[in-house]
């Protein structure tokens, strides 16, 4: 039996994601309020990640081994 490598797993994951996504989208159309809520959540997640990165960089400057 052939061993699966990274690219095989990536391809299978992409195919499964496309199939699952198409099933979810075909179920029923999103209302404008649902679409807006998802956009706000996405922006909030991105902002949180950026804030964490900035905090990490600032903390790294202060703990840079200076005595």
mmCIF file of the N, C-alpha and C atoms, coordinates in Angstrom:
data_MODEL
# 
_entry.id   MODEL 
# 
loop_
_atom_site.group_PDB 
_atom_site.id 
_atom_site.type_symbol 
_atom_site.label_atom_id 
_atom_site.label_alt_id 
_atom_site.label_comp_id 
_atom_site.label_asym_id 
_atom_site.label_entity_id 
_atom_site.label_seq_id 
_atom_site.pdbx_PDB_ins_code 
_atom_site.Cartn_x 
_atom_site.Cartn_y 
_atom_site.Cartn_z 
_atom_site.occupancy 
_atom_site.B_iso_or_equiv 
_atom_site.pdbx_formal_charge 
_atom_site.auth_seq_id 
_atom_site.auth_comp_id 
_atom_site.auth_asym_id 
_atom_site.auth_atom_id 
_atom_site.pdbx_PDB_model_num 
ATOM 1   N N  . UNK A 1 1  ? 0.843   -1.181 0.000  1.00 0.00 ? 1  UNK A N  1 
ATOM 2   C CA . UNK A 1 1  ? 0.000   0.000  0.000  1.00 0.00 ? 1  UNK A CA 1 
ATOM 3   C C  . UNK A 1 1  ? 0.886   1.241  0.000  1.00 0.00 ? 1  UNK A C  1 
ATOM 4   N N  . UNK A 1 2  ? 0.523   2.205  -0.809 1.00 0.00 ? 2  UNK A N  1 
ATOM 5   C CA . UNK A 1 2  ? 1.329   3.421  -0.937 1.00 0.00 ? 2  UNK A CA 1 
ATOM 6   C C  . UNK A 1 2  ? 1.179   4.307  0.296  1.00 0.00 ? 2  UNK A C  1 
ATOM 7   N N  . UNK A 1 3  ? 2.299   4.848  0.746  1.00 0.00 ? 3  UNK A N  1 
ATOM 8   C CA . UNK A 1 3  ? 2.233   5.772  1.874  1.00 0.00 ? 3  UNK A CA 1 
ATOM 9   C C  . UNK A 1 3  ? 1.729   7.118  1.390  1.00 0.00 ? 3  UNK A C  1 
ATOM 10  N N  . UNK A 1 4  ? 0.914   7.736  2.199  1.00 0.00 ? 4  UNK A N  1 
ATOM 11  C CA . UNK A 1 4  ? 0.410   9.061  1.850  1.00 0.00 ? 4  UNK A CA 1 
ATOM 12  C C  . UNK A 1 4  ? 1.407   10.097 2.328  1.00 0.00 ? 4  UNK A C  1 
ATOM 13  N N  . UNK A 1 5  ? 1.699   11.028 1.470  1.00 0.00 ? 5  UNK A N  1 
ATOM 14  C CA . UNK A 1 5  ? 2.592   12.096 1.883  1.00 0.00 ? 5  UNK A CA 1 
ATOM 15  C C  . UNK A 1 5  ? 1.793   13.369 2.143  1.00 0.00 ? 5  UNK A C  1 
ATOM 16  N N  . UNK A 1 6  ? 2.507   14.434 2.415  1.00 0.00 ? 6  UNK A N  1 
ATOM 17  C CA . UNK A 1 6  ? 1.875   15.704 2.762  1.00 0.00 ? 6  UNK A CA 1 
ATOM 18  C C  . UNK A 1 6  ? 0.930   16.185 1.662  1.00 0.00 ? 6  UNK A C  1 
ATOM 19  N N  . UNK A 1 7  ? 1.373   16.112 0.408  1.00 0.00 ? 7  UNK A N  1 
ATOM 20  C CA . UNK A 1 7  ? 0.571   16.651 -0.692 1.00 0.00 ? 7  UNK A CA 1 
ATOM 21  C C  . UNK A 1 7  ? -0.697  15.840 -0.915 1.00 0.00 ? 7  UNK A C  1 
ATOM 22  N N  . UNK A 1 8  ? -0.620  14.514 -0.701 1.00 0.00 ? 8  UNK A N  1 
ATOM 23  C CA . UNK A 1 8  ? -1.831  13.692 -0.805 1.00 0.00 ? 8  UNK A CA 1 
ATOM 24  C C  . UNK A 1 8  ? -2.843  14.118 0.256  1.00 0.00 ? 8  UNK A C  1 
ATOM 25  N N  . UNK A 1 9  ? -2.362  14.304 1.470  1.00 0.00 ? 9  UNK A N  1 
ATOM 26  C CA . UNK A 1 9  ? -3.246  14.739 2.552  1.00 0.00 ? 9  UNK A CA 1 
ATOM 27  C C  . UNK A 1 9  ? -3.837  16.106 2.282  1.00 0.00 ? 9  UNK A C  1 
ATOM 28  N N  . UNK A 1 10 ? -3.012  17.002 1.745  1.00 0.00 ? 10 UNK A N  1 
ATOM 29  C CA . UNK A 1 10 ? -3.490  18.347 1.427  1.00 0.00 ? 10 UNK A CA 1 
ATOM 30  C C  . UNK A 1 10 ? -4.572  18.291 0.352  1.00 0.00 ? 10 UNK A C  1 
ATOM 31  N N  . UNK A 1 11 ? -4.358  17.475 -0.670 1.00 0.00 ? 11 UNK A N  1 
ATOM 32  C CA . UNK A 1 11 ? -5.347  17.350 -1.741 1.00 0.00 ? 11 UNK A CA 1 
ATOM 33  C C  . UNK A 1 11 ? -6.649  16.755 -1.213 1.00 0.00 ? 11 UNK A C  1 
ATOM 34  N N  . UNK A 1 12 ? -6.548  15.721 -0.391 1.00 0.00 ? 12 UNK A N  1 
ATOM 35  C CA . UNK A 1 12 ? -7.761  15.114 0.172  1.00 0.00 ? 12 UNK A CA 1 
ATOM 36  C C  . UNK A 1 12 ? -8.507  16.110 1.049  1.00 0.00 ? 12 UNK A C  1 
ATOM 37  N N  . UNK A 1 13 ? -7.768  16.872 1.848  1.00 0.00 ? 13 UNK A N  1 
ATOM 38  C CA . UNK A 1 13 ? -8.397  17.877 2.702  1.00 0.00 ? 13 UNK A CA 1 
ATOM 39  C C  . UNK A 1 13 ? -9.091  18.959 1.890  1.00 0.00 ? 13 UNK A C  1 
ATOM 40  N N  . UNK A 1 14 ? -8.446  19.385 0.803  1.00 0.00 ? 14 UNK A N  1 
ATOM 41  C CA . UNK A 1 14 ? -9.048  20.412 -0.050 1.00 0.00 ? 14 UNK A CA 1 
ATOM 42  C C  . UNK A 1 14 ? -10.323 19.896 -0.698 1.00 0.00 ? 14 UNK A C  1 
ATOM 43  N N  . UNK A 1 15 ? -10.281 18.664 -1.189 1.00 0.00 ? 15 UNK A N  1 
ATOM 44  C CA . UNK A 1 15 ? -11.469 18.081 -1.824 1.00 0.00 ? 15 UNK A CA 1 
ATOM 45  C C  . UNK A 1 15 ? -12.601 17.947 -0.811 1.00 0.00 ? 15 UNK A C  1 
ATOM 46  N N  . UNK A 1 16 ? -12.277 17.456 0.378  1.00 0.00 ? 16 UNK A N  1 
ATOM 47  C CA . UNK A 1 16 ? -13.303 17.314 1.412  1.00 0.00 ? 16 UNK A CA 1 
ATOM 48  C C  . UNK A 1 16 ? -13.868 18.677 1.792  1.00 0.00 ? 16 UNK A C  1 
ATOM 49  N N  . UNK A 1 17 ? -13.009 19.689 1.881  1.00 0.00 ? 17 UNK A N  1 
ATOM 50  C CA . UNK A 1 17 ? -13.475 21.033 2.210  1.00 0.00 ? 17 UNK A CA 1 
ATOM 51  C C  . UNK A 1 17 ? -14.395 21.602 1.150  1.00 0.00 ? 17 UNK A C  1 
ATOM 52  N N  . UNK A 1 18 ? -14.055 21.369 -0.109 1.00 0.00 ? 18 UNK A N  1 
ATOM 53  C CA . UNK A 1 18 ? -14.901 21.859 -1.204 1.00 0.00 ? 18 UNK A CA 1 
ATOM 54  C C  . UNK A 1 18 ? -16.258 21.173 -1.175 1.00 0.00 ? 18 UNK A C  1 
ATOM 55  N N  . UNK A 1 19 ? -16.251 19.863 -0.967 1.00 0.00 ? 19 UNK A N  1 
ATOM 56  C CA . UNK A 1 19 ? -17.518 19.119 -0.924 1.00 0.00 ? 19 UNK A CA 1 
ATOM 57  C C  . UNK A 1 19 ? -18.368 19.584 0.250  1.00 0.00 ? 19 UNK A C  1 
ATOM 58  N N  . UNK A 1 20 ? -17.754 19.685 1.424  1.00 0.00 ? 20 UNK A N  1 
ATOM 59  C CA . UNK A 1 20 ? -18.493 20.116 2.609  1.00 0.00 ? 20 UNK A CA 1 
ATOM 60  C C  . UNK A 1 20 ? -18.995 21.545 2.438  1.00 0.00 ? 20 UNK A C  1 
ATOM 61  N N  . UNK A 1 21 ? -18.154 22.414 1.891  1.00 0.00 ? 21 UNK A N  1 
ATOM 62  C CA . UNK A 1 21 ? -18.563 23.795 1.670  1.00 0.00 ? 21 UNK A CA 1 
ATOM 63  C C  . UNK A 1 21 ? -19.727 23.908 0.704  1.00 0.00 ? 21 UNK A C  1 
ATOM 64  N N  . UNK A 1 22 ? -19.685 23.126 -0.370 1.00 0.00 ? 22 UNK A N  1 
ATOM 65  C CA . UNK A 1 22 ? -20.786 23.182 -1.336 1.00 0.00 ? 22 UNK A CA 1 
ATOM 66  C C  . UNK A 1 22 ? -22.074 22.646 -0.722 1.00 0.00 ? 22 UNK A C  1 
ATOM 67  N N  . UNK A 1 23 ? -21.970 21.643 0.141  1.00 0.00 ? 23 UNK A N  1 
ATOM 68  C CA . UNK A 1 23 ? -23.162 21.125 0.811  1.00 0.00 ? 23 UNK A CA 1 
ATOM 69  C C  . UNK A 1 23 ? -23.744 22.176 1.747  1.00 0.00 ? 23 UNK A C  1 
ATOM 70  N N  . UNK A 1 24 ? -22.871 22.875 2.467  1.00 0.00 ? 24 UNK A N  1 
ATOM 71  C CA . UNK A 1 24 ? -23.347 23.893 3.400  1.00 0.00 ? 24 UNK A CA 1 
ATOM 72  C C  . UNK A 1 24 ? -23.995 25.061 2.648  1.00 0.00 ? 24 UNK A C  1 
ATOM 73  N N  . UNK A 1 25 ? -23.391 25.470 1.535  1.00 0.00 ? 25 UNK A N  1 
ATOM 74  C CA . UNK A 1 25 ? -23.923 26.609 0.791  1.00 0.00 ? 25 UNK A CA 1 
ATOM 75  C C  . UNK A 1 25 ? -25.221 26.241 0.074  1.00 0.00 ? 25 UNK A C  1 
ATOM 76  N N  . UNK A 1 26 ? -25.355 25.002 -0.331 1.00 0.00 ? 26 UNK A N  1 
ATOM 77  C CA . UNK A 1 26 ? -26.558 24.581 -1.046 1.00 0.00 ? 26 UNK A CA 1 
ATOM 78  C C  . UNK A 1 26 ? -27.744 24.422 -0.099 1.00 0.00 ? 26 UNK A C  1 
ATOM 79  N N  . UNK A 1 27 ? -27.472 24.337 1.180  1.00 0.00 ? 27 UNK A N  1 
ATOM 80  C CA . UNK A 1 27 ? -28.535 24.086 2.145  1.00 0.00 ? 27 UNK A CA 1 
ATOM 81  C C  . UNK A 1 27 ? -29.575 25.200 2.113  1.00 0.00 ? 27 UNK A C  1 
ATOM 82  N N  . UNK A 1 28 ? -29.138 26.428 2.353  1.00 0.00 ? 28 UNK A N  1 
ATOM 83  C CA . UNK A 1 28 ? -30.043 27.564 2.269  1.00 0.00 ? 28 UNK A CA 1 
ATOM 84  C C  . UNK A 1 28 ? -29.206 28.828 2.169  1.00 0.00 ? 28 UNK A C  1 
ATOM 85  N N  . UNK A 1 29 ? -29.678 29.809 1.451  1.00 0.00 ? 29 UNK A N  1 
ATOM 86  C CA . UNK A 1 29 ? -28.886 31.032 1.307  1.00 0.00 ? 29 UNK A CA 1 
ATOM 87  C C  . UNK A 1 29 ? -28.781 31.788 2.631  1.00 0.00 ? 29 UNK A C  1 
ATOM 88  N N  . UNK A 1 30 ? -27.671 32.470 2.793  1.00 0.00 ? 30 UNK A N  1 
ATOM 89  C CA . UNK A 1 30 ? -27.459 33.238 4.018  1.00 0.00 ? 30 UNK A CA 1 
ATOM 90  C C  . UNK A 1 30 ? -28.252 34.535 3.959  1.00 0.00 ? 30 UNK A C  1 
ATOM 91  N N  . UNK A 1 31 ? -28.780 34.916 5.093  1.00 0.00 ? 31 UNK A N  1 
ATOM 92  C CA . UNK A 1 31 ? -29.461 36.203 5.167  1.00 0.00 ? 31 UNK A CA 1 
ATOM 93  C C  . UNK A 1 31 ? -28.405 37.301 5.272  1.00 0.00 ? 31 UNK A C  1 
ATOM 94  N N  . UNK A 1 32 ? -28.762 38.525 4.934  1.00 0.00 ? 32 UNK A N  1 
ATOM 95  C CA . UNK A 1 32 ? -27.787 39.620 5.039  1.00 0.00 ? 32 UNK A CA 1 
ATOM 96  C C  . UNK A 1 32 ? -27.225 39.790 6.449  1.00 0.00 ? 32 UNK A C  1 
ATOM 97  N N  . UNK A 1 33 ? -28.052 39.548 7.463  1.00 0.00 ? 33 UNK A N  1 
ATOM 98  C CA . UNK A 1 33 ? -27.556 39.703 8.835  1.00 0.00 ? 33 UNK A CA 1 
ATOM 99  C C  . UNK A 1 33 ? -26.537 38.612 9.173  1.00 0.00 ? 33 UNK A C  1 
ATOM 100 N N  . UNK A 1 34 ? -26.758 37.384 8.699  1.00 0.00 ? 34 UNK A N  1 
ATOM 101 C CA . UNK A 1 34 ? -25.780 36.310 8.925  1.00 0.00 ? 34 UNK A CA 1 
ATOM 102 C C  . UNK A 1 34 ? -24.468 36.620 8.221  1.00 0.00 ? 34 UNK A C  1 
ATOM 103 N N  . UNK A 1 35 ? -24.571 37.121 6.998  1.00 0.00 ? 35 UNK A N  1 
ATOM 104 C CA . UNK A 1 35 ? -23.372 37.462 6.233  1.00 0.00 ? 35 UNK A CA 1 
ATOM 105 C C  . UNK A 1 35 ? -22.585 38.570 6.938  1.00 0.00 ? 35 UNK A C  1 
ATOM 106 N N  . UNK A 1 36 ? -23.291 39.571 7.444  1.00 0.00 ? 36 UNK A N  1 
ATOM 107 C CA . UNK A 1 36 ? -22.635 40.675 8.153  1.00 0.00 ? 36 UNK A CA 1 
ATOM 108 C C  . UNK A 1 36 ? -21.984 40.173 9.440  1.00 0.00 ? 36 UNK A C  1 
ATOM 109 N N  . UNK A 1 37 ? -22.675 39.291 10.152 1.00 0.00 ? 37 UNK A N  1 
ATOM 110 C CA . UNK A 1 37 ? -22.113 38.759 11.399 1.00 0.00 ? 37 UNK A CA 1 
ATOM 111 C C  . UNK A 1 37 ? -20.833 37.981 11.131 1.00 0.00 ? 37 UNK A C  1 
ATOM 112 N N  . UNK A 1 38 ? -20.836 37.171 10.074 1.00 0.00 ? 38 UNK A N  1 
ATOM 113 C CA . UNK A 1 38 ? -19.636 36.406 9.746  1.00 0.00 ? 38 UNK A CA 1 
ATOM 114 C C  . UNK A 1 38 ? -18.483 37.335 9.375  1.00 0.00 ? 38 UNK A C  1 
ATOM 115 N N  . UNK A 1 39 ? -18.776 38.419 8.650  1.00 0.00 ? 39 UNK A N  1 
ATOM 116 C CA . UNK A 1 39 ? -17.730 39.371 8.275  1.00 0.00 ? 39 UNK A CA 1 
ATOM 117 C C  . UNK A 1 39 ? -17.153 40.042 9.517  1.00 0.00 ? 39 UNK A C  1 
ATOM 118 N N  . UNK A 1 40 ? -18.005 40.405 10.453 1.00 0.00 ? 40 UNK A N  1 
ATOM 119 C CA . UNK A 1 40 ? -17.536 41.042 11.691 1.00 0.00 ? 40 UNK A CA 1 
ATOM 120 C C  . UNK A 1 40 ? -16.687 40.067 12.496 1.00 0.00 ? 40 UNK A C  1 
ATOM 121 N N  . UNK A 1 41 ? -17.114 38.815 12.586 1.00 0.00 ? 41 UNK A N  1 
ATOM 122 C CA . UNK A 1 41 ? -16.331 37.813 13.319 1.00 0.00 ? 41 UNK A CA 1 
ATOM 123 C C  . UNK A 1 41 ? -14.964 37.615 12.681 1.00 0.00 ? 41 UNK A C  1 
ATOM 124 N N  . UNK A 1 42 ? -14.923 37.582 11.349 1.00 0.00 ? 42 UNK A N  1 
ATOM 125 C CA . UNK A 1 42 ? -13.657 37.399 10.644 1.00 0.00 ? 42 UNK A CA 1 
ATOM 126 C C  . UNK A 1 42 ? -12.719 38.569 10.923 1.00 0.00 ? 42 UNK A C  1 
ATOM 127 N N  . UNK A 1 43 ? -13.255 39.781 10.862 1.00 0.00 ? 43 UNK A N  1 
ATOM 128 C CA . UNK A 1 43 ? -12.423 40.958 11.155 1.00 0.00 ? 43 UNK A CA 1 
ATOM 129 C C  . UNK A 1 43 ? -11.924 40.932 12.587 1.00 0.00 ? 43 UNK A C  1 
ATOM 130 N N  . UNK A 1 44 ? -12.784 40.517 13.516 1.00 0.00 ? 44 UNK A N  1 
ATOM 131 C CA . UNK A 1 44 ? -12.379 40.470 14.922 1.00 0.00 ? 44 UNK A CA 1 
ATOM 132 C C  . UNK A 1 44 ? -11.264 39.449 15.132 1.00 0.00 ? 44 UNK A C  1 
ATOM 133 N N  . UNK A 1 45 ? -11.359 38.290 14.480 1.00 0.00 ? 45 UNK A N  1 
ATOM 134 C CA . UNK A 1 45 ? -10.305 37.279 14.623 1.00 0.00 ? 45 UNK A CA 1 
ATOM 135 C C  . UNK A 1 45 ? -8.981  37.791 14.071 1.00 0.00 ? 45 UNK A C  1 
ATOM 136 N N  . UNK A 1 46 ? -9.037  38.453 12.910 1.00 0.00 ? 46 UNK A N  1 
ATOM 137 C CA . UNK A 1 46 ? -7.804  39.000 12.328 1.00 0.00 ? 46 UNK A CA 1 
ATOM 138 C C  . UNK A 1 46 ? -7.201  40.064 13.236 1.00 0.00 ? 46 UNK A C  1 
ATOM 139 N N  . UNK A 1 47 ? -8.040  40.946 13.765 1.00 0.00 ? 47 UNK A N  1 
ATOM 140 C CA . UNK A 1 47 ? -7.544  42.002 14.652 1.00 0.00 ? 47 UNK A CA 1 
ATOM 141 C C  . UNK A 1 47 ? -6.921  41.394 15.903 1.00 0.00 ? 47 UNK A C  1 
ATOM 142 N N  . UNK A 1 48 ? -7.536  40.341 16.449 1.00 0.00 ? 48 UNK A N  1 
ATOM 143 C CA . UNK A 1 48 ? -7.005  39.691 17.647 1.00 0.00 ? 48 UNK A CA 1 
ATOM 144 C C  . UNK A 1 48 ? -5.641  39.079 17.362 1.00 0.00 ? 48 UNK A C  1 
ATOM 145 N N  . UNK A 1 49 ? -5.502  38.425 16.206 1.00 0.00 ? 49 UNK A N  1 
ATOM 146 C CA . UNK A 1 49 ? -4.205  37.831 15.854 1.00 0.00 ? 49 UNK A CA 1 
ATOM 147 C C  . UNK A 1 49 ? -3.136  38.905 15.699 1.00 0.00 ? 49 UNK A C  1 
ATOM 148 N N  . UNK A 1 50 ? -3.494  40.002 15.045 1.00 0.00 ? 50 UNK A N  1 
ATOM 149 C CA . UNK A 1 50 ? -2.525  41.093 14.885 1.00 0.00 ? 50 UNK A CA 1 
ATOM 150 C C  . UNK A 1 50 ? -2.127  41.661 16.236 1.00 0.00 ? 50 UNK A C  1 
ATOM 151 N N  . UNK A 1 51 ? -3.106  41.830 17.127 1.00 0.00 ? 51 UNK A N  1 
ATOM 152 C CA . UNK A 1 51 ? -2.809  42.370 18.454 1.00 0.00 ? 51 UNK A CA 1 
ATOM 153 C C  . UNK A 1 51 ? -1.889  41.429 19.214 1.00 0.00 ? 51 UNK A C  1 
ATOM 154 N N  . UNK A 1 52 ? -2.130  40.127 19.121 1.00 0.00 ? 52 UNK A N  1 
ATOM 155 C CA . UNK A 1 52 ? -1.265  39.171 19.807 1.00 0.00 ? 52 UNK A CA 1 
ATOM 156 C C  . UNK A 1 52 ? 0.153   39.246 19.268 1.00 0.00 ? 52 UNK A C  1 
ATOM 157 N N  . UNK A 1 53 ? 0.295   39.378 17.959 1.00 0.00 ? 53 UNK A N  1 
ATOM 158 C CA . UNK A 1 53 ? 1.621   39.492 17.363 1.00 0.00 ? 53 UNK A CA 1 
ATOM 159 C C  . UNK A 1 53 ? 2.333   40.750 17.819 1.00 0.00 ? 53 UNK A C  1 
ATOM 160 N N  . UNK A 1 54 ? 1.605   41.866 17.887 1.00 0.00 ? 54 UNK A N  1 
ATOM 161 C CA . UNK A 1 54 ? 2.208   43.124 18.331 1.00 0.00 ? 54 UNK A CA 1 
ATOM 162 C C  . UNK A 1 54 ? 2.626   43.036 19.788 1.00 0.00 ? 54 UNK A C  1 
ATOM 163 N N  . UNK A 1 55 ? 1.773   42.446 20.615 1.00 0.00 ? 55 UNK A N  1 
ATOM 164 C CA . UNK A 1 55 ? 2.102   42.299 22.036 1.00 0.00 ? 55 UNK A CA 1 
ATOM 165 C C  . UNK A 1 55 ? 3.338   41.427 22.192 1.00 0.00 ? 55 UNK A C  1 
ATOM 166 N N  . UNK A 1 56 ? 3.412   40.366 21.410 1.00 0.00 ? 56 UNK A N  1 
ATOM 167 C CA . UNK A 1 56 ? 4.584   39.487 21.473 1.00 0.00 ? 56 UNK A CA 1 
ATOM 168 C C  . UNK A 1 56 ? 5.859   40.204 21.072 1.00 0.00 ? 56 UNK A C  1 
ATOM 169 N N  . UNK A 1 57 ? 5.776   41.045 20.038 1.00 0.00 ? 57 UNK A N  1 
ATOM 170 C CA . UNK A 1 57 ? 6.971   41.799 19.614 1.00 0.00 ? 57 UNK A CA 1 
ATOM 171 C C  . UNK A 1 57 ? 7.391   42.801 20.678 1.00 0.00 ? 57 UNK A C  1 
ATOM 172 N N  . UNK A 1 58 ? 6.423   43.483 21.279 1.00 0.00 ? 58 UNK A N  1 
ATOM 173 C CA . UNK A 1 58 ? 6.745   44.462 22.321 1.00 0.00 ? 58 UNK A CA 1 
ATOM 174 C C  . UNK A 1 58 ? 7.363   43.757 23.519 1.00 0.00 ? 58 UNK A C  1 
ATOM 175 N N  . UNK A 1 59 ? 6.779   42.643 23.931 1.00 0.00 ? 59 UNK A N  1 
ATOM 176 C CA . UNK A 1 59 ? 7.328   41.887 25.063 1.00 0.00 ? 59 UNK A CA 1 
ATOM 177 C C  . UNK A 1 59 ? 8.726   41.386 24.736 1.00 0.00 ? 59 UNK A C  1 
ATOM 178 N N  . UNK A 1 60 ? 8.952   40.999 23.491 1.00 0.00 ? 60 UNK A N  1 
ATOM 179 C CA . UNK A 1 60 ? 10.274  40.539 23.080 1.00 0.00 ? 60 UNK A CA 1 
ATOM 180 C C  . UNK A 1 60 ? 11.315  41.637 23.175 1.00 0.00 ? 60 UNK A C  1 
ATOM 181 N N  . UNK A 1 61 ? 10.926  42.870 22.892 1.00 0.00 ? 61 UNK A N  1 
ATOM 182 C CA . UNK A 1 61 ? 11.871  43.989 23.005 1.00 0.00 ? 61 UNK A CA 1 
ATOM 183 C C  . UNK A 1 61 ? 12.280  44.210 24.450 1.00 0.00 ? 61 UNK A C  1 
ATOM 184 N N  . UNK A 1 62 ? 11.302  44.131 25.355 1.00 0.00 ? 62 UNK A N  1 
ATOM 185 C CA . UNK A 1 62 ? 11.609  44.398 26.759 1.00 0.00 ? 62 UNK A CA 1 
ATOM 186 C C  . UNK A 1 62 ? 12.380  43.266 27.412 1.00 0.00 ? 62 UNK A C  1 
ATOM 187 N N  . UNK A 1 63 ? 12.217  42.062 26.900 1.00 0.00 ? 63 UNK A N  1 
ATOM 188 C CA . UNK A 1 63 ? 12.935  40.928 27.488 1.00 0.00 ? 63 UNK A CA 1 
ATOM 189 C C  . UNK A 1 63 ? 14.114  40.528 26.610 1.00 0.00 ? 63 UNK A C  1 
ATOM 190 N N  . UNK A 1 64 ? 14.693  41.484 25.933 1.00 0.00 ? 64 UNK A N  1 
ATOM 191 C CA . UNK A 1 64 ? 15.764  41.208 24.983 1.00 0.00 ? 64 UNK A CA 1 
ATOM 192 C C  . UNK A 1 64 ? 17.113  40.939 25.601 1.00 0.00 ? 64 UNK A C  1 
ATOM 193 N N  . UNK A 1 65 ? 17.177  40.596 26.863 1.00 0.00 ? 65 UNK A N  1 
ATOM 194 C CA . UNK A 1 65 ? 18.442  40.248 27.501 1.00 0.00 ? 65 UNK A CA 1 
ATOM 195 C C  . UNK A 1 65 ? 19.256  41.453 27.941 1.00 0.00 ? 65 UNK A C  1 
ATOM 196 N N  . UNK A 1 66 ? 18.650  42.623 27.983 1.00 0.00 ? 66 UNK A N  1 
ATOM 197 C CA . UNK A 1 66 ? 19.371  43.811 28.437 1.00 0.00 ? 66 UNK A CA 1 
ATOM 198 C C  . UNK A 1 66 ? 19.348  43.864 29.953 1.00 0.00 ? 66 UNK A C  1 
ATOM 199 N N  . UNK A 1 67 ? 20.487  44.214 30.518 1.00 0.00 ? 67 UNK A N  1 
ATOM 200 C CA . UNK A 1 67 ? 20.553  44.274 31.985 1.00 0.00 ? 67 UNK A CA 1 
ATOM 201 C C  . UNK A 1 67 ? 21.016  45.622 32.446 1.00 0.00 ? 67 UNK A C  1 
# 
